[in-house]
Amino acid sequence: MASSTVTSSQPERPARPNLAFRQLRGRRSPAEFAALVRRAAREIGERVSCDARYIGRVEAGEIRCPNYAYERVFLHMFPGRTLTDLGFAPRSSVRGRAARTAGEAPEVFAPDAGSGESGGIPDPYDPQDPHEKDPLNHEESDVLRRAFMTGGGATVAAATLAPLGLNTPATAAERPPRRAGTPEATALEEAVRRIRLLDDRHGADGLYRRAAAPLRAAYALLDAGATRQTTADRLHAGAGELAISVGWLAHDSGRFDDARSHYAEALATARMTGDPALEAHAFCNTAFLARDAGRPREAVRAAQAAQRAARPLGSDRLMSLLALREAGGWAGLADRTGCEQALVRAQALFDRGRSDADPEWMSFYGEAELEGLEAQCWSTLGDWRRASRHARRAAHLQDPHFTRNIALYTAELADDLAREGRPDEAAEAGLRVLGLLDQVQSSRIQTMLAGTARVLLPHRRTSGVSAFLDRHASLPRRV
């Protein structure tokens, strides 16, 4: 297990809290405000991966001036105000750099010849920002860029995003590292956010193969040591969260052994550093994996362990999700009573609402996910009518931002309807999922569709079923 050595260094400039921005958030939680930012971005055609931690960093003053995409979104949200009105520093004052003029073209980083990446073909998994690679951008992206493009330990950090769109030589992680600081910790946290965002939009299959290098780089940063204890804590938490994110990509793409290994790595990191939030997250995903892998008793035990770790954190929504993980295990054991009791507990905890204690990674957990996980429980118990009702609600309630989950819930609905004996409705739902597969790559969803197709085969002559079966049969076969 990697360790981190803290050494002395010059004190960093203390951040000044952005009280104006905090006032604008009002009584909303950071996660709720982040959702408003993402919605505003979609309204003007921007794509930003805003979450609760980003809002926290802005309010803490860590981000003195947002990038151009966020600037456009914030000014759209608060018309008539300037960045200064929102509590940000003028762009010209950030690190002593002037804003880019019209005559200054952004520097373009050429792909490394040995990287295997093509500089002329846009990456379908990279939500492009036209200013993303501009070296004269702003404080936040300047920090990230130095973490990705310079030597030593920062070069190690470069690998954290190279498989996700930045072209950094594969040998970068092999160079002698220097001690990690705030830029590397920030780069690691951004890598986790990017993976989560891309998974929400596109599913795991196209991402997992590219995520191993960022994880290796994260633990290389830990081995390099940190300049301060607070930085070491961020690096450990970031590495653990990245291990969970990579584990989820393996899990969702059907690589259960790989997923189990990554979750165990995250759990070891959590135990080593005494991080109950990371421990709860690792056990949460372990319970989900155990359920999917056909080990329901392990799923129950892992979910209960997660609840013990999470109880002091004060997040009712987290406890609600963990109760659902437990319910899934009880359903796998065919224990209807245990499942129903856990479902009731999950609903009661969910109804208490959001709070600032909710972890950043739980941005996906809303009413739609609650309905979707309950649908899976009833499906496992063979109650297809209840399962289809909850799956329909889940698909209807899901935020359009989570394309992968819309496809997942609709696939669940199609399978439940098929087994309930409603082949025409099942085929209609299945066709909707097929229409999303150009945006989503998930082995889980494709496996569910294959099961639905098998159930519908005897009903080929039913209205709409043959169209679904033919279109499903034309899908490219997975290697």
Steps between C-alpha positions, in 0.01 A plus 500: 500500500635840411598739774549874505779696660430854610785744477535866580458765234421865464149576627242534225306822459177463706184505294247774567141363522265614225216630717314655208471167322397327823223756543374428149467131584259593777332209678574244231752226573821500293373197306169672420678817389738295285197345330372850420838589350492192275145580393595860418795371298273280290274799435784683321665197343790473745616179670649529848561225756385707797442317827482575871877497546550756223248730669683449828833591341352818353351601833826424681684730261712224348372596154568871474381528140294238310584374153326647198229233487405552865519877452239483223278277713522719811430818305201324340372402846545850641436746214627852547778394737871480435750244627604753763137527614505123544802523728769397250830676438549678166652267246788738440603480867510122524862391524598831339372399157294712269194361334563353158451751223338430170837483329643240735420152383488222757801273507424154366665204666598253230440131564797287589602282209511190714177557685276330249266800500399684187514877511260537209208296630295642787460268797134394527536468876644847554245781549706759318534851637646739239715664769591183685858486365562873505816564709391862562167397641458559874632397838317170528590361159853639535542297817366192327713553192819530703403180677450327166782637287809561714766262624552282805201420717289735293585290197368201689180695554485564127414136452189546708321659208703379203272203434202734522602739227838660571790365298783431741776244433436163658852507644426809705405300807840331494701819557640579845223682691523811711281553806135571429331826593167671456511490114537122498225452758272722293587309183413173670164630621421631153583159350240341729240758400574453130460122520169535684369752252595291198352187656172683563485594134650204318525193725805304603609287205688767309659643813630208702790412272622859525469536877777267624779752435337778705464261793866391481599866485291578808684246712831616352417844638451347844837326475662830404392659828318827561611848599238538775279273711183655357628421151581143604146458632357630172722266300396196702132589475534574129687178429237301690213667315679444169543131586125480563421681175727269300351205687154613400605521135623140528181400682264657247693348208477150648859467630400393850842373614665826401228696676542299820874572497450875453238520776733310735777751417269787592395329821862444599574868437203600713600273787862613486411870522197469729262647241144386585345672197729314261444175693122537472528566126725198445268269694199647316645404162621165632144419605369594154765286333431202726132517410573506129757222532249266665633533857193646676609416856826688444292788360302519824813489718680763293197731503471467877872573539453809283218619724717461810773709337256762368286552810727767658514697173148638545374445145146357486520465122815289530333279761199470269715377211676251727165366619413441134827310453399283795153452352658373178689237698189386684315474169779278366453276803125485423435659841197713417453620858860612538483672162176684578634619837813640336292667227278670758809623684652628176185698412471651849863614495466635147195706601710692753656683206845612397762655725849644478625170645406310182814374320591655166490165319129459582387757242335212307281401796159657471144379480566331165783288640290412804222376273746318274668310783163405648396373156807276497407358840146409391634356176739278694207384715299422185232765559502628142197725535652697786838499332364646175309769687810623682719470189254714304511767770879490504530557125245781516667680792862476385686823426586508126863566600530132603456339159646171615246470784207578270611210282549277806157566652328461165681171443383387844146602404516306172616183676239527775219557248615205291498268800168642620344390170471837322718441194381796294584751773827320569601528134413870495719564805779285352497706181543818705810349661640397163459860391732609782780254432677739265562717810538231768740206513415271792535124510244494781235657277586282203477188718158608622382557143624156399296345780192694393548386141508136612177542695331669202603244239180293536299820443665599172162537326372745762480860386838675527691197631649398167631855446676489837641152442627585152663821614652330801637221282672760281706638790876451467611205710725580795848355489 
